[in-house]
Amino acid sequence: MPEIQGVGRTLTQLDFVRLCKLNGGSLPDILEAGPVVADLVDAREVPPDVVTMYSQIEIRQHGSGQVSRLTLVYPADAEPVAGFVSVLSPVGASLLGLRVGDTATWDTPHGEACSAEILAILFQPEASGDYTT
């Protein structure tokens, strides 16, 4: 199960509503299993250092030091090989709502524990004035 060390999530109200629609009105289990939603904010008020849907981020995996660029997407848009990671995957669920500098942890499908630091948000729709994507 994804979990975050010592932090809660900040979600836009729009992301929250869309994620609940994926699961018949409540947050999908994989998101409920992680950290509590600490803040629901209007898309116009989300800080630019928060990972929202369709944010492109740079992370550094602990242990290997590998730096990767990922874009957090809804399941229909996922293409993991191209770096488009579903919010309902363990890594995607662990990243949503965190801030630059936070550490996300998750387990692989084989049970291996992984963690990564969010180094940067390269693109966040809300920061570019897109409040509806």
MDAnalysis code that builds the backbone (N, CA, C; Angstrom):
import MDAnalysis as mda
import numpy as np

u = mda.Universe.empty(399, n_residues=133, atom_resindex=np.repeat(np.arange(133), 3), trajectory=True)
u.add_TopologyAttr("name", ["N", "CA", "C"] * 133)
u.add_TopologyAttr("resid", np.arange(1, 134))
u.add_TopologyAttr("resname", ["MET", "PRO", "GLU", "ILE", "GLN", "GLY", "VAL", "GLY", "ARG", "THR", "LEU", "THR", "GLN", "LEU", "ASP", "PHE", "VAL", "ARG", "LEU", "CYS", "LYS", "LEU", "ASN", "GLY", "GLY", "SER", "LEU", "PRO", "ASP", "ILE", "LEU", "GLU", "ALA", "GLY", "PRO", "VAL", "VAL", "ALA", "ASP", "LEU", "VAL", "ASP", "ALA", "ARG", "GLU", "VAL", "PRO", "PRO", "ASP", "VAL", "VAL", "THR", "MET", "TYR", "SER", "GLN", "ILE", "GLU", "ILE", "ARG", "GLN", "HIS", "GLY", "SER", "GLY", "GLN", "VAL", "SER", "ARG", "LEU", "THR", "LEU", "VAL", "TYR", "PRO", "ALA", "ASP", "ALA", "GLU", "PRO", "VAL", "ALA", "GLY", "PHE", "VAL", "SER", "VAL", "LEU", "SER", "PRO", "VAL", "GLY", "ALA", "SER", "LEU", "LEU", "GLY", "LEU", "ARG", "VAL", "GLY", "ASP", "THR", "ALA", "THR", "TRP", "ASP", "THR", "PRO", "HIS", "GLY", "GLU", "ALA", "CYS", "SER", "ALA", "GLU", "ILE", "LEU", "ALA", "ILE", "LEU", "PHE", "GLN", "PRO", "GLU", "ALA", "SER", "GLY", "ASP", "TYR", "THR", "THR"])
u.atoms.positions = np.array([
    [0.832, -1.182, 0.000],
    [0.000, 0.000, 0.000],
    [0.873, 1.240, 0.000],
    [0.493, 2.277, -0.765],
    [1.278, 3.493, -0.746],
    [1.111, 4.212, 0.579],
    [2.175, 4.806, 1.036],
    [2.070, 5.649, 2.211],
    [3.105, 6.746, 2.109],
    [2.841, 7.842, 2.790],
    [3.726, 8.984, 2.768],
    [4.239, 9.181, 4.176],
    [5.490, 9.513, 4.286],
    [6.080, 9.664, 5.601],
    [5.877, 11.080, 6.120],
    [5.023, 11.219, 7.123],
    [4.889, 12.458, 7.848],
    [4.149, 13.595, 7.164],
    [3.447, 13.370, 6.088],
    [2.747, 14.461, 5.415],
    [1.359, 14.022, 4.998],
    [0.504, 14.982, 4.714],
    [-0.813, 14.697, 4.173],
    [-0.889, 15.209, 2.754],
    [-1.962, 14.883, 2.082],
    [-2.156, 15.290, 0.689],
    [-2.881, 16.625, 0.599],
    [-2.548, 17.371, -0.440],
    [-3.326, 18.536, -0.844],
    [-3.884, 18.211, -2.216],
    [-5.205, 18.232, -2.341],
    [-5.856, 17.946, -3.622],
    [-6.701, 19.133, -4.030],
    [-6.787, 19.339, -5.352],
    [-7.750, 20.327, -5.815],
    [-9.138, 19.700, -5.697],
    [-10.129, 20.546, -5.541],
    [-11.494, 20.039, -5.442],
    [-11.880, 19.302, -6.723],
    [-11.437, 19.795, -7.872],
    [-11.750, 19.150, -9.146],
    [-11.109, 17.772, -9.237],
    [-9.836, 17.654, -8.860],
    [-9.180, 16.340, -8.872],
    [-9.905, 15.379, -7.936],
    [-10.283, 15.853, -6.760],
    [-10.980, 15.013, -5.786],
    [-12.290, 14.481, -6.372],
    [-13.085, 15.359, -6.985],
    [-14.370, 14.956, -7.572],
    [-14.145, 13.939, -8.688],
    [-13.188, 14.198, -9.557],
    [-12.926, 13.280, -10.673],
    [-12.430, 11.925, -10.173],
    [-11.596, 11.924, -9.158],
    [-11.102, 10.658, -8.614],
    [-12.226, 9.873, -7.950],
    [-13.124, 10.571, -7.287],
    [-14.275, 9.892, -6.675],
    [-15.190, 9.288, -7.737],
    [-15.325, 9.953, -8.875],
    [-16.169, 9.432, -9.963],
    [-15.607, 8.124, -10.521],
    [-14.289, 7.937, -10.423],
    [-13.687, 6.684, -10.881],
    [-14.131, 5.501, -10.031],
    [-14.616, 5.788, -8.835],
    [-14.922, 4.732, -7.874],
    [-16.344, 4.847, -7.330],
    [-17.256, 5.304, -8.139],
    [-18.655, 5.338, -7.718],
    [-18.973, 6.297, -6.599],
    [-18.205, 7.358, -6.434],
    [-18.541, 8.382, -5.451],
    [-17.591, 8.520, -4.281],
    [-16.644, 7.625, -4.130],
    [-15.661, 7.776, -3.058],
    [-14.259, 7.600, -3.626],
    [-13.281, 8.067, -2.882],
    [-11.908, 7.919, -3.355],
    [-11.587, 6.450, -3.575],
    [-10.864, 6.126, -4.644],
    [-10.446, 4.735, -4.850],
    [-9.644, 4.226, -3.655],
    [-9.766, 2.933, -3.383],
    [-9.126, 2.325, -2.218],
    [-7.633, 2.624, -2.143],
    [-6.947, 2.604, -3.271],
    [-5.500, 2.815, -3.253],
    [-5.157, 4.221, -2.747],
    [-6.051, 5.184, -2.966],
    [-5.820, 6.534, -2.449],
    [-6.246, 6.650, -0.995],
    [-7.276, 5.923, -0.617],
    [-7.722, 5.914, 0.782],
    [-6.691, 5.251, 1.685],
    [-5.924, 4.309, 1.123],
    [-4.952, 3.563, 1.920],
    [-3.726, 4.392, 2.265],
    [-3.510, 5.474, 1.550],
    [-2.339, 6.311, 1.775],
    [-2.617, 7.368, 2.822],
    [-1.910, 8.483, 2.730],
    [-2.079, 9.545, 3.723],
    [-3.436, 10.206, 3.591],
    [-3.863, 10.773, 4.667],
    [-5.139, 11.466, 4.702],
    [-5.071, 12.695, 3.795],
    [-6.221, 13.077, 3.227],
    [-6.299, 14.319, 2.469],
    [-6.310, 15.445, 3.498],
    [-5.227, 16.199, 3.532],
    [-5.086, 17.259, 4.519],
    [-5.820, 18.530, 4.102],
    [-5.876, 18.767, 2.800],
    [-6.446, 20.000, 2.279],
    [-7.134, 19.759, 0.953],
    [-8.347, 20.263, 0.824],
    [-9.015, 20.347, -0.476],
    [-9.056, 21.823, -0.820],
    [-8.468, 22.185, -1.954],
    [-8.388, 23.589, -2.317],
    [-8.941, 23.803, -3.717],
    [-9.380, 25.014, -3.969],
    [-9.800, 25.400, -5.308],
    [-8.575, 25.343, -6.218],
    [-8.773, 24.952, -7.474],
    [-7.655, 24.831, -8.416],
    [-6.866, 26.133, -8.534],
    [-7.518, 27.263, -8.388],
    [-6.836, 28.557, -8.492],
    [-5.960, 28.843, -7.269],
    [-6.134, 28.075, -6.210],
    [-5.409, 28.329, -4.967],
    [-4.365, 27.271, -4.629],
    [-4.225, 26.238, -5.471],
    [-3.265, 25.181, -5.157],
    [-1.846, 25.736, -5.300],
    [-0.990, 25.497, -4.311],
    [0.392, 25.972, -4.425],
    [1.099, 25.325, -5.618],
    [2.013, 26.031, -6.248],
    [2.677, 25.513, -7.449],
    [3.646, 24.364, -7.178],
    [3.908, 24.061, -5.911],
    [4.828, 22.962, -5.591],
    [4.104, 21.683, -5.187],
    [2.791, 21.602, -5.479],
    [1.981, 20.428, -5.147],
    [1.750, 19.603, -6.414],
    [1.886, 18.294, -6.302],
    [1.634, 17.387, -7.426],
    [0.128, 17.230, -7.601],
    [-0.374, 17.702, -8.744],
    [-1.786, 17.562, -9.096],
    [-1.880, 16.657, -10.318],
    [-3.088, 16.351, -10.718],
    [-3.277, 15.537, -11.916],
    [-2.689, 16.255, -13.121],
    [-1.999, 15.495, -13.950],
    [-1.320, 15.959, -15.156],
    [-0.083, 16.807, -14.867],
    [0.378, 16.786, -13.617],
    [1.664, 17.418, -13.316],
    [2.779, 16.540, -13.862],
    [3.806, 17.188, -14.392],
    [5.025, 16.469, -14.775],
    [6.043, 16.764, -13.685],
    [6.601, 15.689, -13.120],
    [7.502, 15.848, -11.989],
    [8.821, 15.133, -12.241],
    [9.796, 15.517, -11.445],
    [11.088, 14.842, -11.462],
    [11.297, 14.263, -10.073],
    [11.611, 12.972, -10.020],
    [11.845, 12.306, -8.742],
    [13.216, 11.633, -8.748],
    [13.755, 11.457, -7.541],
    [14.996, 10.697, -7.394],
    [14.715, 9.522, -6.465],
    [14.923, 8.319, -7.006],
    [14.679, 7.118, -6.211],
    [15.775, 6.951, -5.169],
    [15.351, 6.649, -3.969],
    [16.318, 6.382, -2.906],
    [16.993, 5.048, -3.185],
    [18.198, 4.920, -2.780],
    [18.944, 3.696, -3.036],
    [19.727, 3.806, -4.320],
    [19.048, 3.829, -5.458],
    [19.736, 3.867, -6.759],
    [20.151, 5.280, -7.150],
    [19.450, 6.287, -6.659],
    [19.727, 7.662, -7.044],
    [19.217, 8.019, -8.429],
    [18.524, 7.073, -9.081],
    [18.007, 7.300, -10.433],
    [16.996, 8.439, -10.434],
    [17.176, 9.364, -11.375],
    [16.248, 10.480, -11.541],
    [15.330, 10.158, -12.717],
    [14.024, 10.344, -12.501],
    [13.027, 10.042, -13.529],
    [12.056, 11.204, -13.654],
    [11.511, 11.351, -14.864],
    [10.426, 12.302, -15.101],
    [9.150, 11.508, -15.296],
    [8.120, 11.885, -14.554],
    [6.830, 11.211, -14.631],
    [5.733, 12.247, -14.799],
    [4.671, 11.862, -15.469],
    [3.466, 12.679, -15.551],
    [2.344, 11.866, -14.930],
    [1.648, 12.450, -13.971],
    [0.575, 11.769, -13.256],
    [-0.726, 11.914, -14.038],
    [-1.322, 10.788, -14.446],
    [-2.496, 10.801, -15.317],
    [-3.596, 9.882, -14.788],
    [-4.781, 10.021, -15.380],
    [-5.875, 9.097, -15.088],
    [-5.597, 7.773, -15.802],
    [-6.193, 6.682, -15.331],
    [-5.879, 5.353, -15.882],
    [-5.970, 5.251, -17.409],
    [-6.939, 5.884, -18.033],
    [-7.110, 5.776, -19.486],
    [-5.942, 6.385, -20.264],
    [-5.202, 7.301, -19.642],
    [-4.090, 7.977, -20.311],
    [-2.726, 7.386, -19.950],
    [-2.719, 6.339, -19.131],
    [-1.449, 5.783, -18.644],
    [-0.646, 5.115, -19.758],
    [0.630, 5.424, -19.802],
    [1.622, 4.783, -20.668],
    [2.921, 4.746, -19.873],
    [3.051, 3.801, -18.956],
    [4.202, 3.785, -18.049],
    [5.553, 3.851, -18.741],
    [5.709, 3.177, -19.869],
    [6.994, 3.177, -20.576],
    [7.364, 4.592, -21.024],
    [6.361, 5.401, -21.340],
    [6.596, 6.778, -21.771],
    [6.612, 7.759, -20.598],
    [6.457, 7.259, -19.358],
    [6.481, 8.115, -18.181],
    [5.134, 8.653, -17.756],
    [4.043, 8.188, -18.385],
    [2.693, 8.596, -18.000],
    [2.151, 7.553, -17.018],
    [2.155, 7.911, -15.742],
    [1.862, 6.973, -14.663],
    [0.448, 7.195, -14.137],
    [-0.322, 6.119, -14.056],
    [-1.691, 6.201, -13.547],
    [-1.710, 6.572, -12.071],
    [-2.642, 7.431, -11.732],
    [-2.850, 7.811, -10.338],
    [-3.305, 6.612, -9.505],
    [-3.800, 5.567, -10.173],
    [-4.243, 4.380, -9.450],
    [-3.161, 3.303, -9.364],
    [-1.968, 3.599, -9.850],
    [-0.838, 2.685, -9.660],
    [-0.218, 2.996, -8.299],
    [0.525, 2.058, -7.734],
    [1.149, 2.345, -6.427],
    [2.021, 3.601, -6.430],
    [2.850, 3.782, -7.447],
    [3.708, 4.976, -7.477],
    [2.870, 6.230, -7.691],
    [1.900, 6.181, -8.593],
    [1.055, 7.344, -8.842],
    [0.267, 7.762, -7.619],
    [-0.327, 6.792, -6.951],
    [-1.112, 7.082, -5.751],
    [-0.246, 7.673, -4.649],
    [1.005, 7.252, -4.583],
    [1.883, 7.753, -3.526],
    [2.344, 9.182, -3.782],
    [2.295, 9.643, -5.019],
    [2.788, 10.978, -5.377],
    [1.716, 12.069, -5.313],
    [0.475, 11.715, -5.616],
    [-0.596, 12.714, -5.707],
    [-0.728, 13.520, -4.417],
    [-0.702, 14.833, -4.558],
    [-0.944, 15.718, -3.427],
    [0.260, 16.036, -2.581],
    [1.427, 15.483, -2.933],
    [2.640, 15.797, -2.188],
    [3.282, 17.061, -2.735],
    [4.285, 17.545, -2.021],
    [4.996, 18.764, -2.411],
    [6.441, 18.455, -2.771],
    [7.040, 19.357, -3.495],
    [8.469, 19.252, -3.784],
    [9.206, 19.118, -2.457],
    [10.120, 18.158, -2.400],
    [10.878, 17.882, -1.178],
    [10.319, 16.742, -0.356],
    [9.042, 16.388, -0.578],
    [8.435, 15.268, 0.140],
    [8.973, 13.947, -0.407],
    [8.855, 12.915, 0.421],
    [9.238, 11.562, 0.024],
    [7.994, 10.695, -0.079],
    [7.861, 10.022, -1.205],
    [6.763, 9.077, -1.424],
    [7.319, 7.665, -1.279],
    [6.523, 6.784, -0.695],
    [6.917, 5.378, -0.584],
    [5.793, 4.517, -1.123],
    [6.171, 3.391, -1.735],
    [5.185, 2.460, -2.280],
    [5.817, 1.093, -2.393],
    [4.981, 0.101, -2.584],
    [5.442, -1.263, -2.819],
    [5.187, -1.621, -4.280],
    [6.157, -2.304, -4.881],
    [5.981, -2.790, -6.247],
    [5.007, -3.963, -6.221],
    [4.511, -4.390, -7.385],
    [3.637, -5.562, -7.414],
    [4.298, -6.816, -6.840],
    [5.638, -6.849, -6.819],
    [6.360, -7.990, -6.263],
    [6.659, -7.824, -4.773],
    [6.143, -6.748, -4.155],
    [6.314, -6.539, -2.728],
    [7.579, -5.804, -2.331],
    [8.332, -5.299, -3.291],
    [9.559, -4.567, -2.996],
    [9.205, -3.139, -2.571],
    [9.777, -2.696, -1.459],
    [9.544, -1.336, -0.980],
    [10.398, -0.355, -1.776],
    [9.767, 0.721, -2.225],
    [10.461, 1.763, -2.985],
    [10.140, 3.121, -2.373],
    [11.036, 4.060, -2.571],
    [10.770, 5.431, -2.149],
    [11.508, 6.385, -3.065],
    [10.990, 7.589, -3.154],
    [11.589, 8.608, -4.010],
    [11.257, 9.987, -3.454],
    [12.203, 10.892, -3.654],
    [12.006, 12.282, -3.281],
    [11.509, 13.044, -4.500],
    [10.538, 13.910, -4.299],
    [10.078, 14.776, -5.374],
    [11.061, 15.937, -5.467],
    [11.800, 15.982, -6.576],
    [12.820, 17.008, -6.768],
    [12.252, 18.304, -7.329],
    [11.315, 18.180, -8.272],
    [10.794, 19.370, -8.942],
    [9.468, 19.065, -9.603],
    [8.668, 20.093, -9.749],
    [7.485, 20.020, -10.596],
    [7.842, 20.807, -11.847],
    [7.950, 20.084, -12.946],
    [8.340, 20.688, -14.214],
    [7.158, 21.356, -14.906],
    [5.966, 20.833, -14.640],
    [4.737, 21.400, -15.185],
    [3.595, 21.039, -14.260],
    [2.797, 22.030, -13.911],
    [1.564, 21.813, -13.159],
    [0.480, 22.593, -13.898],
    [-0.591, 21.934, -14.328],
    [-1.615, 22.639, -15.109],
    [-2.109, 23.925, -14.439],
    [-2.372, 23.856, -13.158],
    [-2.930, 25.009, -12.449],
    [-1.958, 26.187, -12.447],
    [-0.673, 25.918, -12.311],
    [0.326, 26.983, -12.299],
    [0.427, 27.680, -13.656],
    [0.010, 26.965, -14.719],
    [0.053, 27.561, -16.057],
    [-1.292, 28.195, -16.432],
    [-2.236, 28.233, -15.476],
    [-3.537, 28.860, -15.732],
    [-4.599, 27.900, -16.227],
    [-4.305, 26.600, -16.270],
    [-5.293, 25.601, -16.704],
    [-5.946, 25.016, -15.453],
    [-7.181, 25.416, -15.191],
    [-7.863, 24.979, -13.978],
    [-8.896, 23.888, -14.231],
    [-8.976, 23.394, -15.471],
    [-10.017, 22.418, -15.795],
    [-9.506, 21.104, -16.341],
    [-8.201, 20.948, -16.547],
    [-7.672, 19.700, -17.096],
    [-7.701, 18.618, -16.054],
])
